[in-house]
Amino acid sequence: MGNATSEYRRGLKEAKKAMFEDSDTEYTAEEREIIKAAKGMGISVENKSVEEIASEILANS
């Protein structure tokens, strides 16, 4: 049941992202900065939560 819920939430997030591809309205200013930093470091941000992205930034620092 946990995996199904997780997959549902991931799919919902991806659907929202697809609807607003050019808009970062679902992210806070801080989250957008984390994503921007990750992209600048060459870290893939696709299909990852902001927490996962932040962890990768810290691991690569």
Secondary structure, 3 states (H helix, E strand, C coil): CHHHHHHHHHHHHHHHHHHCCCCCCCCCHHHHHHHHHHHHCCCCCCCCCHHHHHHHHHHCC
